[in-house]
Amino acid sequence: MKKTLKMLSFLTCLVLSLTAVFCAVAEEKTYTVGIGQFAEHGSLDNCRTGFLEGLAEAGIEEGKNLTVIYQNAQADMGITQQIAAQFAAKPVDLMVGIAPPMAQACYNAAAGAIPTIYTAVSDPVAAGFADADGKATGNATGTSDALPVAAQLATIRAMLPDAKKIGILYTTSEVNSLSTIEAYKSLAPDYGFEIVESGISTAADIPLALDALLGKVDCLTNLTDNTVVSALALVLDKANAAGKPVFGSEIEQVKLGCVAAEGLDYVALGRQTGLMAAKEKADCAISLDADLQDDIDALDGFLAKFEEGCDVVYGVRNKRDTDSFFKRSTARGFYKVMKMLGVDVVYDHADYRLMSRRALEALGDYKEVNLFLRGIVPLIGYRSDYVYYDRHERFAGESKYPLKKMISFALDGITSFSVKPLKLISNLGILISILSVLGLLYALISYFVGVTVAGWTAIVCSIWLLGGIQLLCIGVLGGYIGKIYSEVKARPRFRVETYLENGESQPPQQDRPRS
């Protein structure tokens, strides 16, 4: 049985789809965390266990500097709302929602006043935690337990070569299930399968729905649906009696009797969530792409530069041999264009970087919506350095950045960071206006000299005059728009790097106020 882990992390200040590695130190401060779990079964229990392990790895440990308030809703929506309201009233330092109903209840009860961490949420966009681009919509972050549907279908086909119909039992109100079923329906024809679904409202609906479903399919595949998983023993008993195999979605379901699973390690998922929750205790954070192309051996170099006093360390590629000719050429062209537009970008650097805590705090001062990180991070201005590395071939999956997204990214970088195109248009308008005046004088001189035909002078003069005025006005508007653009960004004018005490330069302190 093969198990894979597919995680989607949303960090408040960093790009959609990065994995963070934190270097944490213990502090005197104590924390109170409210953990709400929607249902009681092995998968969600493992999430909670992993979450506490992740906190412990970051120096936040129950019994030392952490108080945990744990509540289980037993798959009851009313109790779920009550638990979230209790956490908000305490109040706790952090609310943790395990599974979509609990995560949504905590998020709503927190109302942006209390940080919220979610986990075991397959589709954060559908759950309302992120927009269509994967950016967090509020004071919440977390991890996703999106299933590797294609791998699951391939496994079922390999084990059941003659099977045609796969049955799925799900709860109609659970967003995890709805998004996953859509993925199954989309991919099933590629493997010669038809998906037969049966929706339920409560656990009491399972027996009748299951009896009807088992007569129509060759096998069942389980989702991470909390209501169904809580009644997995019943599902397995009825399926075994009907002679229909059941495939799981994670290791705990296999332990209970499912045939196999291309699923998740919920302890690892919870651990990742715990690390995300502990980011406030981090001395620094290192971001890297989750496709494992960035060389993790370079991490030692990042940390060495950080110990030397660097607040920002950029991972820079030695060469781009792993890229296609087209991607390599367009990337280099993009860097050159950005340099010409006055944007201070690091050549051959993507998102593999280390940032100290105060650099991350400084990044939070940039409130603009379109965060072009490759341009903004150098603006922070703290001490920085480079670590050079060789990028590997992609370990798994395929690039989520086709040509369309690459062009969109480049245009976002140009339009959200530089006013030079506006200045260029303004200067062009002034130049054309001057040429229009010269053309007008030429037309008038030609008329008085008598080398024109009837009507030519009037037409030419009107075209040049109106064209010149219009372009001059466009140029003036461009100047105003450029100034408005800069004002709206409201970027910090300066930042204090060191403090002078008794005439001597002192290294910055993490607990000093920042300007």
Buried (B, 14 or more C-beta within 10 A) or exposed (E): EEBBBBBBBBBBBBBBBBBBBBBBEEBEEEBBBBBBBBBEBBBBBBBBBBBBBBBBBBBBBEEEBBEBBEBBBEBBBEBBBBBBEBBBEEBBBBBBBBBBBBBBBBBBBBEEEBBBBBBBBBBBBBBBBBEEEBBBEBBBBBBBBBBBBBBBBBBBBEEBEEBEBBBBBBBEBBBBBBBBBBBBBEBBEEBEBBBBBBBBEEBEBBBEBBEEBBEEBBBBBBBBBBBBBBBBEBBBEBBEEBEBBBBBBBBBBBEBBBBBBBBBBBBBBBBBBBBBBBBBBBBBBBBBBBBBBBBEEBBEBBBEBBEEEBBBBBBBBEEBEBBEEEBBEBBBEBBEBBEEBEBEBBBBBBBBBBBBBBBBBBBEEBEEEEBBBBBBBBBBBBBBBBBBBEBEEEEEEEEEEEEEEBEEBBEEBBBBBBBBEBBEBBEBBBEBBEBBEEBBEEBBEBBEEEEBEEEEBEEBBEBBBEBBEBBBEBBEBBBEBBEEBEEEBEEEEEBEBEEEEEEEEEEBEEEEEEE
